Amino acid sequence: MKVRPLHDRIIVQRIDEGEQKDRRNHHPRHRQGKAAAGQGHRRRPRQAREAERVPLDVKEGETILFGECSGQDIKIDGEEYLIMREDEVLAVLDSK
């Protein structure tokens, strides 16, 4: 099954980094994952007849950082993913 996230949503395949606990206070740390991004939101300027699409900052295949409670768990073809809005993404990790 091919899934395309809509508007400002992204689908994230989590990257398993083992137990990501902060040793100082035993709280879960932020999580990482690979993103599949939607096409962006539609926004209609005041004087425009048609809405324009505002592209997302997160691009397909980028590794992102997100909070512990971000998004909704979903299952596609037996695989677990997370779906969230782009504004729940904390950062894009640079591979350099």
Secondary structure per residue as TSV (DSSP state, phi and psi in degrees):
chain	resnum	aa	ss	phi	psi
A	1	M	-	360.0	130.2
A	2	K	-	-98.1	128.6
A	3	V	-	-120.0	132.6
A	4	R	-	-119.0	115.3
A	5	P	-	-66.0	146.4
A	6	L	-	-97.4	151.5
A	7	H	T	52.6	-120.6
A	8	D	T	-99.3	24.6
A	9	R	E	-97.2	153.7
A	10	I	E	-132.0	150.0
A	11	I	E	-105.9	133.6
A	12	V	E	-121.3	129.8
A	13	Q	E	-98.2	114.8
A	14	R	E	-63.4	146.4
A	15	I	-	-100.6	118.9
A	16	D	-	-76.4	114.7
A	17	E	-	-115.9	30.3
A	18	G	S	70.6	-155.4
A	19	E	-	-78.6	109.4
A	20	Q	-	-99.4	69.8
A	21	K	B	-103.1	144.3
A	22	D	-	-85.2	116.4
A	23	R	T	-65.6	-24.2
A	24	R	T	-71.5	-41.8
A	25	N	T	-130.1	8.4
A	26	H	-	59.4	24.8
A	27	H	-	-95.8	148.0
A	28	P	B	-61.0	144.3
A	29	R	-	-91.1	178.5
A	30	H	-	-67.4	154.2
A	31	R	E	-106.0	161.3
A	32	Q	E	-123.0	155.0
A	33	G	E	-166.5	166.5
A	34	K	E	-94.2	137.2
A	35	A	E	-104.9	144.1
A	36	A	E	-119.7	116.0
A	37	A	E	-101.7	149.2
A	38	G	-	-75.3	-174.0
A	39	Q	-	-88.2	-6.8
A	40	G	-	109.4	171.0
A	41	H	E	-85.9	160.7
A	42	R	E	-101.7	135.0
A	43	R	E	-137.2	138.2
A	44	R	-	-110.2	111.5
A	45	P	-	-60.6	155.5
A	46	R	T	-54.1	-43.1
A	47	Q	T	-95.6	-3.5
A	48	A	-	-84.8	147.5
A	49	R	S	-81.8	-34.0
A	50	E	S	-116.6	150.4
A	51	A	-	-74.7	149.2
A	52	E	E	-109.4	152.1
A	53	R	E	-92.8	129.3
A	54	V	E	-99.4	113.1
A	55	P	-	-68.0	157.3
A	56	L	-	-81.5	155.2
A	57	D	S	-78.5	-31.9
A	58	V	S	-79.6	128.9
A	59	K	-	-106.9	156.9
A	60	E	T	-52.1	129.0
A	61	G	T	86.3	-6.4
A	62	E	-	-72.3	151.1
A	63	T	E	-90.9	126.3
A	64	I	E	-118.0	162.4
A	65	L	E	-116.0	131.7
A	66	F	E	-142.3	161.4
A	67	G	-	-75.0	161.9
A	68	E	T	-56.5	-39.4
A	69	C	T	-99.7	15.2
A	70	S	-	-75.8	145.3
A	71	G	S	71.6	-175.3
A	72	Q	E	-122.1	135.6
A	73	D	E	-73.3	135.0
A	74	I	E	-136.2	161.6
A	75	K	E	-126.1	126.6
A	76	I	E	-127.7	120.4
A	77	D	T	49.6	41.6
A	78	G	T	81.6	-6.0
A	79	E	E	-98.2	141.0
A	80	E	E	-92.4	135.6
A	81	Y	E	-136.3	174.8
A	82	L	E	-124.7	138.0
A	83	I	E	-118.9	132.5
A	84	M	E	-149.7	166.0
A	85	R	E	-82.8	153.0
A	86	E	G	-59.1	-32.1
A	87	D	G	-69.4	-7.5
A	88	E	G	-85.7	-10.1
A	89	V	E	-78.1	130.0
A	90	L	E	-87.4	-34.5
A	91	A	E	-165.7	157.5
A	92	V	E	-106.1	126.9
A	93	L	E	-84.8	131.9
A	94	D	-	-84.0	130.4
A	95	S	-	-81.6	-1.9
A	96	K	-	-78.6	360.0
